[in-house]
Amino acid sequence: MGRAGRDPGACRDRLAAQQPGQPRGGAEVHARRRRPRGLEREARRHGEPPASDARAARRHAARLRRARGGAEGVRGVDEERAEPAARLLRRGESGARLGAGEEGGRVLQAACAADARRRRRSARDRRAEAVPRQREVSGRCLRRAALALLLSGARAALADPGDDEGSGDPEYARGRQAIEAKDWQGAVRLLSSAALRDTRNADIQNYLGYAYRNLGEMPLAFKHYSRALQLDPRHRGAHEYLGEAYLMIGNLAKAEEHLAALRRICLLPCAEYGDLEKKLAEYRKASVIRP
């Protein structure tokens, strides 16, 4: 039954006028609801096929790739044959990559060679710097050794040989005490006995010369002074006393010789040099006063 107010014959005429395969009534409305009309209009505005046609084209391309047996993104044999220029270009690119690798190897070898040269040059520079440094250290050591030798010589020069206690001989010690007490005979006896046991003691010979000089026995005094200087040419006491002995006999030239010897021996002012210089000055002054 139809609805009231509608002509059933008109409805049959419309149905008969529709083409076969065209959706009818509610099916057409349903299809229109599913179709994304906005996207379809946008695609058609830019001259592209509708979305359904684009999907169909992609499916068709996928079927063709599966039919050729190649995976997506992998060129087939026909495609490789159809593009020899592209193939040659890829080979050229691979060759360029290989050439770049060879160039990198050459650069690496050059860098290694440069580093080796730098290391050799650094070693030469270190050796070249070490030579002046060694010379400087050697010079410093030599200067220190010379300074130590100079100081030791100064100490030796400043040391009074007369202060030596000798070999520890008790008669030598008692002989010195006799000289301090101005017991010249006792000093000669004790020191002569000590000299028989210690024949190479310059101090004993110097004290014997001093004792004989104060006894007025000048030949024996000169003998023992000379023996003391033979044993120790740098004996300051023997030079002083021998210079005074020469002044006692009026030999100024010989006294000046021993003063000059003390000047060489005493690197710093010493008492023996000062005493003999004073005696020489007194002797010259007395010589001028005497007619």
C-alpha positions as CSV (number, residue, x, y, z in Angstrom):
1,M,0.0,0.0,0.0
2,G,1.2,3.5,-0.8
3,R,0.9,6.5,1.3
4,A,-2.1,8.8,1.0
5,G,-1.7,11.6,-1.5
6,R,0.9,9.8,-3.7
7,D,0.3,8.3,-7.1
8,P,1.6,4.7,-7.3
9,G,1.9,4.9,-11.1
10,A,4.3,7.9,-10.9
11,C,6.6,5.9,-8.6
12,R,6.7,3.0,-11.0
13,D,7.5,5.4,-13.8
14,R,10.5,6.8,-11.9
15,L,11.8,3.4,-11.0
16,A,11.6,2.2,-14.6
17,A,13.4,5.4,-15.8
18,Q,16.5,4.7,-13.6
19,Q,19.5,3.1,-15.2
20,P,20.6,-0.4,-14.2
21,G,23.4,-0.5,-11.6
22,Q,22.5,2.9,-10.2
23,P,21.9,2.9,-6.4
24,R,18.3,3.4,-5.4
25,G,16.7,5.3,-2.6
26,G,18.2,4.7,0.8
27,A,21.4,3.0,-0.7
28,E,22.2,6.2,-2.6
29,V,21.8,8.2,0.6
30,H,24.0,5.7,2.5
31,A,26.7,5.9,-0.1
32,R,26.6,9.7,0.0
33,R,27.0,9.6,3.7
34,R,30.2,7.4,3.5
35,R,31.9,9.4,0.8
36,P,34.2,12.2,2.1
37,R,32.8,14.9,0.0
38,G,35.2,17.6,1.4
39,L,38.3,15.6,0.5
40,E,36.9,14.7,-2.8
41,R,36.1,18.3,-3.7
42,E,39.6,19.4,-2.5
43,A,41.3,16.7,-4.6
44,R,39.3,17.6,-7.7
45,R,40.0,21.3,-7.2
46,H,43.8,20.6,-7.7
47,G,43.2,18.3,-10.7
48,E,43.8,15.1,-8.8
49,P,41.6,12.0,-9.0
50,P,39.3,11.3,-6.1
51,A,40.6,9.4,-3.1
52,S,39.0,6.2,-4.2
53,D,40.7,6.4,-7.6
54,A,44.1,7.1,-5.9
55,R,43.8,4.1,-3.7
56,A,42.9,2.0,-6.7
57,A,46.0,3.3,-8.5
58,R,48.2,2.3,-5.6
59,R,46.7,-1.1,-5.4
60,H,47.2,-1.6,-9.1
61,A,50.9,-0.6,-8.8
62,A,51.3,-3.0,-5.9
63,R,49.9,-5.8,-8.0
64,L,52.3,-5.0,-10.8
65,R,55.3,-5.1,-8.5
66,R,54.2,-8.5,-7.1
67,A,53.6,-9.8,-10.6
68,R,57.2,-8.8,-11.5
69,G,58.5,-10.6,-8.4
70,G,60.5,-7.5,-7.1
71,A,60.2,-6.1,-3.7
72,E,59.1,-2.5,-3.1
73,G,62.1,-0.2,-3.5
74,V,64.2,-2.8,-5.4
75,R,64.7,-2.2,-9.1
76,G,63.8,-5.0,-11.6
77,V,65.9,-6.3,-14.5
78,D,63.8,-4.3,-17.0
79,E,64.1,-1.2,-15.0
80,E,67.9,-1.6,-14.9
81,R,68.0,-2.2,-18.6
82,A,65.8,0.8,-19.2
83,E,68.1,3.2,-17.2
84,P,71.7,2.5,-18.2
85,A,72.6,6.1,-17.5
86,A,71.4,5.9,-14.0
87,R,73.2,2.6,-13.5
88,L,76.5,4.1,-14.8
89,L,75.9,7.1,-12.6
90,R,75.6,4.9,-9.6
91,R,78.8,3.1,-10.5
92,G,80.5,6.4,-10.9
93,E,79.3,7.4,-7.5
94,S,80.6,4.1,-6.0
95,G,83.9,4.8,-7.7
96,A,83.9,8.3,-6.3
97,R,83.3,6.8,-2.9
98,L,86.2,4.4,-3.5
99,G,88.4,7.2,-4.7
100,A,87.4,9.2,-1.6
101,G,88.5,6.3,0.6
102,E,91.8,6.0,-1.2
103,E,92.3,9.8,-0.8
104,G,91.5,9.4,2.9
105,G,94.2,6.7,3.1
106,R,96.7,9.0,1.5
107,V,95.7,11.8,3.8
108,L,96.1,9.5,6.8
109,Q,99.5,8.3,5.6
110,A,100.6,12.0,5.1
111,A,99.4,12.8,8.6
112,C,101.3,9.9,10.1
113,A,104.4,10.9,8.2
114,A,104.1,14.5,9.4
115,D,103.6,13.3,13.0
116,A,106.7,11.1,12.7
117,R,108.7,14.1,11.4
118,R,107.4,16.2,14.2
119,R,108.4,13.6,16.8
120,R,111.9,13.3,15.3
121,R,112.2,17.1,15.2
122,S,111.0,17.2,18.9
123,A,113.6,14.6,19.8
124,R,116.3,16.6,18.1
125,D,115.2,19.8,19.8
126,R,115.2,18.0,23.1
127,R,118.7,16.8,22.5
128,A,119.8,20.2,21.3
129,E,118.3,21.8,24.5
130,A,119.9,19.1,26.7
131,V,123.5,19.9,25.5
132,P,123.4,23.6,26.8
133,R,121.6,22.4,29.9
134,Q,124.3,19.8,30.5
135,R,127.0,22.4,29.9
136,E,125.3,24.8,32.3
137,V,125.0,22.1,34.9
138,S,128.7,21.1,34.4
139,G,129.7,24.7,34.6
140,R,127.7,25.2,37.8
141,C,129.2,22.0,39.3
142,L,132.7,23.3,38.4
143,R,132.0,26.7,39.9
144,R,130.8,25.0,43.1
145,A,133.8,22.7,43.2
146,A,136.2,25.7,42.6
147,L,134.4,27.6,45.4
148,A,134.6,24.7,47.7
149,L,138.3,24.3,46.9
150,L,138.9,28.0,47.5
151,L,137.1,27.9,50.8
152,S,139.0,24.8,51.9
153,G,142.2,26.5,50.9
154,A,141.2,29.6,52.8
155,R,140.5,27.5,55.9
156,A,143.8,25.7,55.5
157,A,145.5,29.1,55.1
158,L,143.8,30.6,58.1
159,A,144.6,27.6,60.3
160,D,147.6,28.2,62.5
161,P,150.1,25.3,62.1
162,G,151.4,26.2,65.5
163,D,148.1,25.2,67.0
164,D,148.5,21.6,66.0
165,E,149.0,19.3,68.9
166,G,151.4,17.1,66.9
167,S,151.2,13.4,67.1
168,G,150.0,13.4,70.7
169,D,153.5,13.0,72.0
170,P,153.5,14.1,75.7
171,E,157.0,15.6,75.3
172,Y,155.8,17.7,72.4
173,A,152.9,19.0,74.5
174,R,155.3,19.7,77.4
175,G,157.7,21.4,75.1
176,R,155.0,23.8,73.9
177,Q,154.2,24.6,77.6
178,A,157.9,25.3,78.1
179,I,157.9,27.8,75.2
180,E,154.9,29.6,76.7
181,A,156.8,29.7,80.0
182,K,159.9,31.0,78.1
183,D,161.9,28.0,79.4
184,W,164.0,27.9,76.2
185,Q,166.4,25.2,77.4
186,G,163.6,22.9,78.6
187,A,161.8,23.5,75.4
188,V,164.8,22.5,73.3
189,R,165.3,19.3,75.4
190,L,161.7,18.2,75.2
191,L,161.1,19.1,71.5
192,S,164.4,17.5,70.4
193,S,163.3,14.3,72.1
194,A,159.9,14.5,70.3
195,A,161.6,15.2,66.9
196,L,163.5,12.0,67.2
197,R,160.2,10.0,67.2
198,D,158.3,12.2,64.7
199,T,160.8,13.3,62.1
200,R,158.3,14.8,59.7
201,N,156.5,17.1,62.0
202,A,157.0,20.7,60.7
203,D,155.6,22.2,64.0
204,I,158.2,20.6,66.1
205,Q,161.0,22.0,63.8
206,N,159.4,25.4,63.9
207,Y,159.2,25.5,67.7
208,L,162.8,24.3,67.9
209,G,163.9,27.1,65.6
210,Y,162.0,29.6,67.8
211,A,163.6,28.3,71.0
212,Y,167.1,28.4,69.5
213,R,166.5,31.9,68.2
214,N,165.5,33.2,71.7
215,L,168.7,31.4,73.0
216,G,170.7,33.4,70.5
217,E,171.8,30.4,68.6
218,M,171.0,31.7,65.1
219,P,172.6,28.9,63.0
220,L,170.5,26.3,64.7
221,A,167.5,28.5,64.5
222,F,167.9,28.8,60.7
223,K,168.5,25.1,60.4
224,H,165.2,24.1,62.1
225,Y,163.2,26.9,60.3
226,S,164.5,25.7,57.0
227,R,163.7,22.1,57.9
228,A,160.1,23.1,58.8
229,L,159.6,24.8,55.4
230,Q,161.0,21.7,53.7
231,L,158.3,19.6,55.4
232,D,155.6,22.2,54.8
233,P,156.4,25.1,52.3
234,R,153.1,26.8,53.4
235,H,153.9,26.9,57.1
236,R,153.0,30.5,58.0
237,G,154.7,30.4,61.4
238,A,158.0,29.3,59.9
239,H,157.8,32.1,57.3
240,E,157.1,34.7,59.9
241,Y,159.8,33.5,62.4
242,L,162.4,33.1,59.6
243,G,161.7,36.6,58.3
244,E,162.1,38.0,61.9
245,A,165.4,36.0,62.2
246,Y,166.7,37.6,59.0
247,L,165.8,41.0,60.4
248,M,167.8,40.1,63.5
249,I,170.9,39.6,61.3
250,G,170.1,42.6,59.2
251,N,169.1,40.8,56.0
252,L,166.1,42.9,54.9
253,A,165.8,41.4,51.4
254,K,165.4,37.9,52.8
255,A,162.8,39.1,55.3
256,E,160.8,40.7,52.5
257,E,160.9,37.5,50.5
258,H,159.1,35.7,53.4
259,L,156.7,38.6,53.7
260,A,155.8,38.1,50.0
261,A,155.4,34.4,50.6
262,L,153.0,35.1,53.4
263,R,151.0,37.4,51.1
264,R,150.6,34.6,48.6
265,I,149.7,32.0,51.2
266,C,147.3,34.1,53.2
267,L,144.3,34.6,50.9
268,L,142.7,36.6,53.6
269,P,144.7,38.8,56.1
270,C,146.4,36.6,58.6
271,A,148.2,37.3,61.9
272,E,151.6,36.1,60.7
273,Y,151.6,38.4,57.7
274,G,150.5,41.4,59.9
275,D,153.2,40.7,62.5
276,L,156.0,40.3,60.0
277,E,154.9,43.5,58.1
278,K,154.9,45.4,61.4
279,K,158.4,44.2,62.2
280,L,159.6,45.2,58.8
281,A,158.1,48.7,59.1
282,E,159.8,49.1,62.5
283,Y,163.1,47.9,61.1
284,R,162.9,50.4,58.2
285,K,162.0,53.2,60.6
286,A,165.0,52.3,62.8
287,S,167.3,52.1,59.8
288,V,166.3,55.7,58.8
289,I,166.8,57.1,62.3
290,R,170.3,55.5,62.7
291,P,173.1,57.4,61.0
